[in-house]
Amino acid sequence: MIFPAEDFFTDAPRPTPLFSAVASESEANLWTTINGWTAARVYSSVSNEYETAKSGAALADLGPLARYAVRGAEAAEFLGRLTTAPAVNLHVGESARGLMLNDAGYVIDLAEVSRLSDDLFLLTLPAPHARHIALASRGMAVEANDISGDVAALGIFGPQTAGVLSAAGLKSVNETTAASGVLRGVETAARPIQFGAMPGVELIFPKEEALTIWERIIRRGAGAPIGLDALEVLRLEAGAPRPGLDFTPAGRSGASPRTPEELGLAHLAPLDRGWFNGRRALLEKAGKPRRRLRAFAIDAEQASPGAAVYGDGKPQGRVTSCAWSPARKRVIALADMDGSSTGNIYEISSSDPAAPRLPAARLETVESSLAKAFADEQGYTQGLATDFRR
Amino acid sequence: MTNPLDLNSENKSGNRIEGGIDAVVIGAGADGLAASAYLGKAGLRTVLVGAGPELGGRIAAREIAPGVTGIDGEHLITVLDPDVISELDLYRYGVEFAARRLDTTYFFENGGVLRFDGDLTQAALLNLDDDSDREALEAFMGDVLETAAFLRPAFHGGGYGGAASSQQRALEKAVNQAPPEMAARLQRYLFATADEVLRARFDDGQLRTLLLAETSFRSAAAPHEPFSFMSLLRRYAGEAAGLQGAAAYPKGGAVSVIDALRRAAQGAKVDMRAGAPVKSILIEGDRVAGVVMADGGQLRAPIVIAAIDAAHAFGEMIGPGVLDIGLQRVLTARKAEIASARMQIILKGVAQDEATRKNMMRRLVYAPSPEALSKAFMDARAGHVPERVMVEAIFPTALDEGAALDKRQVMSVMAHPLPFDEAPDDDRREAIRSAILDSIEMFAAGFSGRIEVEDLRLVNDDAAAAGASVAAYAAKPDVLQQWALASAVTGSPRIRGFYFCGPEAQIGAGLSCAAGRTAAKAALRVYKKGAE
């Protein structure tokens, strides 16, 4: 799950249930606000936290995300309507990514659905959408409750995730199946999640127990907290778009809406999956993207969001987000490109007008690989193939 | 236990799947009949199914007293689509007007009276004393009729383009392509309140009063509210008996139009089935596949047209599971607040003087003062019955020789605005009855003493007769909101082969059939494309 863009104008940010715990770990004391909740940008240093995620186990406070408990006889059908995630096909314990689309087939937000029991699901969204959810539930045997502030949510990423969980006493949890159980006397649910394309586990427990659980995990494991800035690098390496930054969610004022295909996320909304909101409109738009969100590796030490992207000497798009990638030793960027732009080699404008443009090349990320595999598979039947060979 | 081989057992229809049908039309009201007649005429094997025991929907003949037949639903024709009349040959199938271009006599609170010619382009003929008022009215009616004619295609309802905002886009296009003078006028008329526009044009209080009454009659938008002037344009964009903005009375009443539509459908070999309620609409993938009847039987067809209210069609027959969420928002956003009421009154005796006899051949309108009208809307919104309401009255027995009675007259009244009530109790009905009779007394003093029988008909009565949801018969909101709603119900579902022409697809009140025609034409376009 991806955090949405920060909101800089919140008057009185609320502390997440884990705030007291994570605040004690913060050396940098650098905070921001997401969905009105306080979130740490950096705990120690971006490079340390990045390394922890790559080689150990990184602990992220996922409290700012919106969560809904969806319960009822038609919960699966409801989620299959509200999101593109295949909720009906999920077995108990399974999770799936998807998108929330409006009637016109444009992306409102990302979504993640986990089936906790036959008629109980957990819906996680980057931002709250209470009204849309309430409208969608009308006429269906389903109840969706916003539990965002009632539970603590801790994301664990990295190769040693399983070790941390095991040390904490949740032996039944692995990275593919959700489970609920009692962790040292505390009701806890654990579910597999993905941050961008990086797999991990999310522990959810009552907010009253937040400090206790945090203490136990920190004391036993090799985990260390990770802030938004390091997570941002991981996100860009995975090529996952961030709502509010790489695209404006449909329905927001001034939004220039995007279809899943335009965001490189067509694989999250397959048109042969069954009905979901916006599917019929999407059928008409499939294969005709006006824009494309593409990942680039820029041969430079830094670049700026908003920089122009040139192909064949002509401006063809604009960088929407970027960060230095220690793994790639380059700046990784996502850029909103013209739909007809198909090249591989580009140039990015420099922040210094006098300096030459920066060389950049298309980058294959986990997300774009998924999109490519999907397009290859669909290409035979629906003509949705995206040509990655050029 | 029933024997499945016994074709006479009750089980037979429940198991029956009928194929070989090109189109199913749900709802046997005016729009359903018109749509099915169009499809049948084009050679499609069409089945029309209606839930009620009779075909015809809310417009129906009913005995209101021993030997006296009244007509429920509409009592005048003001917006019947002339294309439907000519394309379905309704004159051949029995539509005949007993009175065309009815003159209107307006009565005011202060006792004043004004007469309007039935032909609005001749408005200057009315009995105004002041020449400047007459000139101002003539110029104003010219502007209004021209603008209304320009906007007429936009008042037909039905997007069917796939996009929810197709109506708005069509309107934007019309405004953009209009000559500069018309575009400026359109901009002004689109957003203005009726009160603003009329104040700018007339000094005469009575002219303003009568035009405000015409504007807000049968609309949920009060004349001081934004976009309300569009309601007047909508009213004057309609046509009756070949004349824009006119009102006409058909021989036999509005039900004769229904009868003609039924005969047109019969002539087009439509298989019409009354007492055949539909349980659900079959959707397979993104296509409509037919309907499931209440008895469990199925009618399989690639085209389904729903000419019933949206709550039934979308909420119950299709179900929220395959509906776009935005459509659900549009359908549930509006809360009905205002309604009109019909009253049919049998009066003893005959008119003694010439003036009364002449007035009985006209449309009579009681127009409360602008202040009283605004207060009436506020009262009705708050759920109270206003003290005075607008009244439109005609005398079918005077207008139609065939309906004449011996030493008695039938007066048919439409009253507005009244509070919308799903299930009014006896007290509420009595309050509405008193308000209507008191308002008539304002221009026909002593008339109450001649009442022999009165028959009050509220929206819940009409809904019960047609088997529809009561909210579908509430007064419609301002025209812009109606455009949004009509676009959503006709354009948004995006289920291939499914078309909607229920009351929500129609802009404004009255018997129009334009929505049924538009839905059938859209279905035929796609059907012919598929057949090629």
Chai-1 contact restraints between the chains, C-beta under 6 A:
chainA,res_idxA,chainB,res_idxB,connection_type,confidence,min_distance_angstrom,max_distance_angstrom,comment,restraint_id
A,E77,B,G321,contact,1.0,0.0,6.0,A-B,restraint_1
A,D103,B,D324,contact,1.0,0.0,6.0,A-B,restraint_2
A,D103,B,G326,contact,1.0,0.0,6.0,A-B,restraint_3
A,L135,B,I325,contact,1.0,0.0,6.0,A-B,restraint_4
A,L135,B,Q328,contact,1.0,0.0,6.0,A-B,restraint_5
A,L135,B,R329,contact,1.0,0.0,6.0,A-B,restraint_6
A,A136,B,I325,contact,1.0,0.0,6.0,A-B,restraint_7
A,R138,B,Q328,contact,1.0,0.0,6.0,A-B,restraint_8
A,G139,B,P320,contact,1.0,0.0,6.0,A-B,restraint_9
A,M140,B,P320,contact,1.0,0.0,6.0,A-B,restraint_10
A,W275,B,V322,contact,1.0,0.0,6.0,A-B,restraint_11
A,N277,B,D324,contact,1.0,0.0,6.0,A-B,restraint_12
A,N277,B,I325,contact,1.0,0.0,6.0,A-B,restraint_13
A,R280,B,D286,contact,1.0,0.0,6.0,A-B,restraint_14
A,R280,B,R494,contact,1.0,0.0,6.0,A-B,restraint_15
